[in-house]
Amino acid sequence: MKYLKITFLIIIIFFGFSWSALAQKDYKLWLQYDKIANAETRTKYLADCNGIVSFGSSETITIAAKELQLGLSNMLGNTISVNTKVIDSNTLIIGSQSSLNPEIQKAIAAELNKINEEGYIIKTILLNNKNHIVISGKKDVGVLYGVYSFLRLIQTDKSIKDLNIVDSPKTNIRILNHWDNLNRTVERGYAGFSLWNWQKLPDFIDQRYIDYARANASIGINGTVLTNVNANASILTPQYLEKVEALANVFRPYGIKVYLTARFSAPIEIGGLKTADPKDRNVINWWNAKAKEIYARIPDFGGFLVKANSEGQPGPQNYGRNHVDGANMLADAVAPFGGIIMWRAFVYSEHDANDRAKQAYAEFQPYDGKFKDNVIVQVKNGAIDFQPREPFHPLFGATPKTPLMMEFQITQEYLGFSTHLVFLPKLFQEVLEEDTFQKGKGSTVAKVVDGSLYKNKITGIAGVSNIGNDLNWTGHPFAQANWYGFGRLAWDPYLKAETIADEWLRCTFSNDQNFIEPVKKMMLESREAVVNYMTPLGLHHIMDTGHHYGPGPWVSDLSRPEWNPVYYHKADANGIGFDRSKKGTDAVSQYAPEVAKIFDNLETCPEKYLLWFHHVSWNYKLKDGHTLWDGMALKYQEGVDQVKNMQEIWNKTSKYVDQERFHEVQMLLNIQYKEAKWWRDACLLYFQQYSHKELPASVEKPSQSLEYFKSLKFPFAPGN
């Protein structure tokens, strides 16, 4: 039976490759594998790719060989054969260390010693006086990663002569968090419904599951949390675990583990217990038995992601316990099987309205060193909630005995949904490069995340997925770049956004420099544009509430103070901004002294964070000489102008891009421009009530009244 399952999966995979090759370009993501137009370039590559010799018979190696064959055959216009024995001249040799013959092993021994269990090497070697390219790793999954890396070289028009590439992921857990509900709606999802068709699983394996796994493996993502952090306990019942097992079987050959969200009250809701107290012996036994049940089905199950005592979710505090008690109880349940617990630090209480930004640090920092070894605390990049720009979260670097896992949001909850073109790797890079100073200068967030600062054993980066069942996966063709960029930065947190944009454009569209340079510039400036037309100079969380679509700085009538935008901007006749200095809520003191000193001083605080940390007079002089009011208005106008420039750049690209994607992006940029003006006009009209100042001459005058903008309602906005 096991043999039949494996054979069936391989048949599906093989048919999947041919099906995907015929799919529309939007669907194929960055795995386009278009035929290289230049015949001379094709000939040069063919000279080094005479055939493929595959060592090993695992599903992963079979997939790697077929992917290599597919990519090369399509790009080079010749069918590249695969065999398992004959090594001719200029052959590509793939296989993990143990499967290669001794002569090949010896030729790459030094490089293999430099990689970790998931790493790979791509090396040109001389064998029997003939050149060959070897793609290998300690494990089969390393070979698969190496194959995708090699194909990327050709996709991006790089030389494959005299190769000696040695690469390993810098983090252990590189994972997507799907906020997918069991009814297939997606919280904060803007690309259709969930990929997971629970009604048809386990017997119907959708082709998209396979193509999803291919896409993730190609960028080094090795884990997926299938279900929403606002969890449903039903996912832990046998009825659903059978379906989860089917997905795990599809993903396993691609090096991807499945994880689930654990609803803390599950022992009550599906276990028949009267309590979920983590100290109760019956509760402990229930979770131990549930873990054993899951691992019997899925031996490589990754573990649980938990949102507890946050935004109404149940947790250990319901029983007078704390986060350590809850996390460690679950950690003990999965530890015998090698599982981990990812415990989210996104907490804020309605009982503490002083400063929401301080609460996660205040609650979790004192627990440093108290969590079990298989617990990692998952922390959002900023202290509020995935804003267009936030200072890095003060927890990073503040828990030397507890590993912290970065949580980025790939879906654009606060950045215009899937209608705005925003290249998020710029945001990710900005955060990762911030210096925490927790162990002196150079203690960057990236070093906290990859474990090098404190020598943590578990490391990871999570990204809240932007994927749905839209034909193009992400709702916007350029939102695919955020999925791609997340994977690349999870593998190597030190990569530059510019490098990622260049790779993605070449793999997805074209290698023509006349296309690459202007569009890359557009992508790299797009994140700053959205900051400018939404939340310039450190403003934050002024989106309309609930769905977070469009501006809503006037909202003030919600039951909890920190749910209202007025709580964050605090605009009045004297100025605007949230005072988190030592004279205010003293949130600055949660950072290392060197950082706190900079943020605390109005004159040294970076202007991009000015209104995050200070309540500033409308007449305050910015570094460019403008008053705060004029400078803020000019930033809003600059954001609109930047989107206009993005339109102009894109409108010149039609000869480099298929017409379907060209028109799709063109229409979306038209929406973005319209909504950027909406943001500018609504926010400036609202804040003008307090500043009592005229708009600068270069700022376009609003076309509607403030009352009009306040009257707009969107009860059916997606993702809510």
Secondary structure, DSSP 4 states (H G I P E B T S, - for coil): -HHHHHHHHHHHHHHHHHHHHHS-TTTTTT---PPPS-HHHHHHHHHT-SEEEE---SHHHHHHHHHHHHHHHHHHSSPPPEESS---TTEEEE--GGGS-HHHHHHTHHHHTT--TT-EEEEEEEETTEEEEEEE-SSHHHHHHHHHHHHHHHHTT---SS-EEEE--S-SEEEEE--B-TTS-BTT--SSS-S--TTTTTT---HHHHHHHHHHHHTT--EEE-S-SS--GGGGSHHHHHHHHHHHHHHGGGT-EEEEE--TTHHHHTT--S---TT-HHHHHHHHHHHHHHHHH-TT--EEEE--SSTT---GGGGT--HHHHHHHHHHHHGGGT-EEEEE-----TT--S-GGGHHHHHHGGGTT-S-TTEEEEEESSSSSS-SS-PPPTTTTS-TTS-EEEEEE-S-TTTTGGGS---THHHHHHHHT-B--TTSTT-BHHHHHTSTTTT-S--EEEEE----SSTTSSSSGGGHHHHHHHHHHHH-TT--HHHHHHHHHHHHT---HHHHHHHHHHHHHHHHHHHHHHSGGG----BPTTT--SB-TT---SSSGGGSHHHHH--BTTEES---STTTT-GGGGS-HHHHHHHHSTTTS-GGGHHHH--EETTPBPTTS-BHHHHHHHHHHHHHHHHHHHHHHHTT-TTTS-HHHHHHHHHHHHHHHHHHHHHHHHHHHHHHHHH--PPPTTSPPPSS-HHHHHH---TT-TT-
